[in-house]
Amino acid sequence: MGSDSPAQYIHLVHHLIEECMVFNLSKEECMEALSKHANILPIITSTVWKELEKENKEFFDAYEKSRGEIGSERECPITQMRPKKILLDSPGKDTVAMNED
């Protein structure tokens, strides 16, 4: 946390939760992601999430409903992207096509 105030830290966690929600993560998935990638204790994420739920009940109800409609098979869109062509180092070859599923 360093020299940041607790309010700044909470604001950071709030922002990161919003980023998790862009990728349609559940509370548990968000807690895991922030623990792994931002070194934020799951209890901190959980506490901030719960406070956000209290302040924005209708939003979180709609969010949970939309998550249920999407289903459990989802991934971050970035991980689904595949390059269509790769540049080769060998002279005379500009590109090679990748297998597009």
C-alpha positions in Angstrom: 0.0 0.0 0.0 3.0 2.3 0.6 2.3 6.0 1.5 -1.2 6.0 -0.1 -4.1 6.7 2.2 -6.6 4.0 2.9 -9.2 6.0 0.9 -6.9 5.9 -2.2 -6.3 2.2 -1.8 -10.1 1.6 -1.5 -10.6 3.7 -4.6 -8.0 1.6 -6.4 -9.7 -1.6 -5.4 -13.1 -0.2 -6.5 -11.6 0.7 -9.9 -10.1 -2.8 -10.3 -13.4 -4.4 -9.4 -15.0 -2.4 -12.2 -12.4 -3.7 -14.6 -13.2 -7.2 -13.5 -16.9 -6.6 -14.2 -16.0 -5.5 -17.7 -14.9 -9.1 -18.2 -18.1 -10.4 -16.5 -16.2 -11.9 -13.6 -18.0 -13.1 -10.4 -17.1 -11.8 -7.0 -15.0 -14.9 -6.4 -13.3 -14.7 -9.8 -12.5 -11.0 -9.1 -11.1 -11.8 -5.7 -8.8 -14.5 -7.2 -7.7 -12.2 -10.1 -6.9 -9.3 -7.9 -5.1 -11.5 -5.4 -3.0 -13.0 -8.2 -2.4 -10.0 -10.4 -2.6 -7.0 -8.1 -1.5 -8.5 -4.8 -4.8 -7.4 -3.1 -6.0 -9.6 -0.3 -9.3 -11.4 -1.1 -10.9 -10.0 2.1 -10.2 -6.5 0.9 -11.8 -7.1 -2.5 -14.7 -8.9 -0.8 -15.3 -6.0 1.6 -15.2 -3.4 -1.1 -17.5 -5.5 -3.4 -20.0 -5.9 -0.5 -20.1 -2.1 0.1 -20.5 -1.5 -3.6 -23.4 -4.0 -3.6 -25.1 -2.1 -0.7 -24.8 1.2 -2.5 -25.9 -0.1 -5.9 -28.3 -2.9 -5.2 -30.2 -2.6 -8.5 -27.1 -2.5 -10.6 -25.7 -5.6 -8.9 -29.0 -7.5 -9.2 -29.0 -6.7 -13.0 -25.3 -7.6 -13.2 -25.8 -11.0 -11.6 -28.9 -11.7 -13.8 -26.9 -10.9 -16.9 -24.0 -13.1 -15.8 -26.5 -16.0 -15.4 -27.8 -15.4 -18.9 -24.4 -15.4 -20.5 -23.5 -18.7 -18.8 -20.4 -20.1 -17.3 -18.4 -20.7 -20.4 -16.7 -17.3 -20.9 -13.2 -16.0 -21.3 -11.5 -12.7 -21.4 -11.8 -11.5 -25.0 -8.1 -10.8 -25.1 -7.2 -14.5 -24.5 -9.5 -15.5 -27.4 -7.7 -13.4 -29.9 -5.3 -15.2 -32.3 -3.0 -13.7 -34.8 -4.1 -14.4 -38.4 -0.6 -14.0 -39.8 2.9 -14.2 -38.4 5.9 -12.4 -40.0 8.7 -14.8 -40.8 12.4 -13.9 -40.5 13.4 -15.8 -43.6 14.0 -13.8 -46.7 11.5 -14.1 -49.5 8.7 -15.0 -47.2 6.5 -12.2 -46.0 3.8 -14.0 -44.0 2.4 -17.3 -43.3 -1.3 -17.9 -42.6 -2.3 -19.4 -39.2 -4.9 -22.0 -38.8 -8.2 -20.2 -38.1 -10.6 -22.4 -36.2 
